[in-house]
Amino acid sequence: MTPGRIEDMISITNVTKKYFEGRPNELTVLRNINLDVIEGQFLSVVGQSGSGKSTLMNIIGALDRPTSGAYSLDGQPLERMKDNELSEIRNRKIGFVFQTFNLIPRSTALNNVELPMFYKGVGSRERKRRATALLELVEMEDRMAHMPNELSGGQKQRVAIARALANDPAIVLADEPTGALDSKTGELVMNIFLKIHKEEKRTIILITHNRTLAEQTDRIVTLSDGEIISDDYNSSAAVSFIEQSGGIL
């Protein structure tokens, strides 16, 4: 660790992911990935279909394990953890936002946001207070009592973002969150992520094939055929981030 450096939230070292290992149809999806993400950074991972974005997301999100290499999240090595330990890490450390929203159809927006807190054992009064505050953060306070089928795609995604923040995760991991939305609505959702990043200093990782969205983040990592082919900082966003954080890259 360099003196004065902001603490790494994510540290991935020489990670390779293979499927059907040792068989004739062995497939290498990630090759020797090295990636450090510092706390409070807004990072985008871009690449074409088949580039390895989803596999990398699954490893970062503790949904899958690397075949080889090391992965630490918030100082904890994850690659040898048991399944129940990984589940606990996911529940405590990671908020997920998916392209398909994954809302509970027969629950209101408020109840959808409360659900992760319910499973964590948070009391009903505190659940409602925090869920209400999060829906206000994503500008959905006037839709709290609505069911998902009464919401537009952009509104559903904003509820999903609020739900991802429910247990105060260290990282928000967004997998193609605008992929099912038209470009105008997608930009509105992206503005919500930018707002959360600015106001709450969240570490956000955006998986996307949309370069226009990626260019609004602090840093763009590009994957191709399972390898990182570029790792670029958005100069204006990076300078602003460094100044706010009081650290160096």
N, C-alpha and C positions, 0 to 999 in steps of 0.2 A: 504494500500500500504506500503510495507516494504521500509524504507529509503534506497536510493541508487538503488532501483530496477528499471529496464528498464520499461517504460510505457507499459501497456497491450494494444495491438491493438484490441484483441477480448476477451470478457469476457462472458462466458456462465455459467449460474448458475441454477442448478436443472431443466434443460430443459427436458420436456417430450413431445412426439408427438404421438397423437392418431388419427386414422381415424375411421369414422363411430361411433363417440363417443356417448354413451348412447344407441346404438342399439345392437341387439343380435350378430352381426358380428363385434363388436368393436375390433380394432387391435391396439396394442401399439407397435410402431416401435422404439421409443427412450425412455429410462427410466432414469430419473434423471441424465442427462449429465452435468458434470462440467468440463469446459475446458477454460483455459486462454492461449492466444498466444501473445507473446511479439513482438514488432515491429522489423522487420528485420529477423525473424526466418523462417527457412525452415522446415515445419512440414509435415509429411505424416500421412494419416489416412488409415489404412488397415483393411481388414476383408473379409470374404467370402460373396458371394451373399446373400442378405437378412439380413445382419448384421446391416443395418441402415446407411451405408456410404453415400448413395445418399440422404437420407432424411436429414442427418446432413449437407451435402453440400448445399442443398436447403435452409436450415435455415441460415447457415453462409452467403450464397450469397443473402439473402433477397428475395429469390424466394418463400419462404413459411414461415409460422409463427409457433412458438411452441404452443402446446395446453396449457402448463403451464411452468412457469419458466421465467428467464430473459436473455436477450441477448443485449449486448452493443458492438458497433463497433466504434472504435476510440473515445470512450467516449460518444457516443450517444446511448441511449436506443431505441431499434427498435421494441420490441414486440407489442407496441400499436400504431405504426405509421400507417397512412392511406396508401392505395395502391400507390397513386401518390407520397407520401413521400418516400416510399420504392423504387420506380422506380428511383427517383432522387438520392438516396443513391447508388443504383446499378451503375448508370451512372457515378457518381463521384468517388466512392470509390473502385469499384471492377472490375477487369479484368478477364473475363472467357475464359478458354481454354477447349474445349470439344473433346471427342474421335472422333467424326465425322466431325471435322474441322469447319463446318458451314460457309464456304466461299461463297461469291456471285459468281455464275458460270460465269456470263458474264462481270465480272470486273477483271482487272489486279490485280496482287499481290499488287502493289502500291495503287490502288484505294480501295482495300479491307482494307488495313491498315488505309487509310485516312477516311473511312466511319464513325467511331465513333466520329472523330473530326468534321466532317461535321455536324453531328446532334448536336454537342455541340456549333456550331457557330464559329468554328475556321476558319480564313481566308485561302484562297486557297494556298497562298505562304507558310504560316507557316505549313499548313497541309502537303504539299509536302516535306518541309524540314524535319519535324519530322518523317514522314513515311519513308523517305529515310534513315534517321539515324537509325531507328528501324530495318529496313530490313538489314542494314549493321551489326547491333548488332547480329542478328540471322543468319548472313552469307548467306543472300539471295539477296545481291546487284546485282548479275548477272541475277536474275530472276524477276526483278521488273515489266517488261512489259509482263510477261507471264500470261496467263489465268490459272485458277485452273486445267482444264483438260490437261494442258501441264506440270503439276508438279507431282512429285512422292508423295506418302503419307507422307513421312518425310518432304518434302519441303512444302507441304500444312500445316502441323502442325507448321512448323517454321513461316510461314506467319500468322497463327492463333495466335501464341505467340506474334508476333510483334503487331498484331491488339489489343490484350488484354492489351498491354502497352500504347496504343495510347493516352489515356486521363490521363496518369500518375496516375494510381490507387494506393491506399494504400495497396491493397491486390491483388495478382494473385491467382485465384482459378482454379485449373486444375483437371478436372474429367476424370480419366482414359485416360490421353493424349497419352499414347503409346499403348492403347488397340487394335487399328486397325493396328498396325505396327508390322513387324517382329522384333525379338529381337535385331539384329544389328542396325536397324534404330531407334528402341525405345531407345537404349543407346545413339545414337547421339542426339536425342531430349532431353533426360535427361541431357546430357552435356550442352545443351543450357540453360536449367533451372538453372543448377549449375553456369554457367557463369553469368547469369542475377542476381542471388542471390549474387554472389561474387562482381560483378562490380557495381551493382546498389543498393545493400543492400535492395532488395525487400522482403516484407513478402509474402511467397509463401506457399499455402496449396495444397498438392498433394493427391488426392483421388485415391487409387490404391489397386489392389489385389496382385500386384507384390512385394514380399518381398525384392527381390534383389534391385529394384529401391528405395524402402523405406529406405533401410539401408544406402543409400548415403545422406540422409537428416539429419538435426540436431536432430530431435526428431520423434519418432514413436508412434502414438496412435493406439491401436488395439481395434476394436469393435467386439462384439459377441452378437447376440440376443438383439441388441439395448442398450447395456451397454458397457462402457469402462472397459476392463479387464486388460489392461496394458498401461502404459504411460512411455516410456523409452527414455532417452537421449543417442544419439550416442556420446560417451565420447570424441573422438577426434574432431568431428565436433562441439560439444557443447563448448568445451574449446576454440576452435578457434573463435567461435561466440562471446563468452563472452569477450575475449581479444579485439576483434575488436570493440565491442560495448561499452566497458568500464563500464559494469554493472555487476550485479549478478543475478542469477536465484533464 
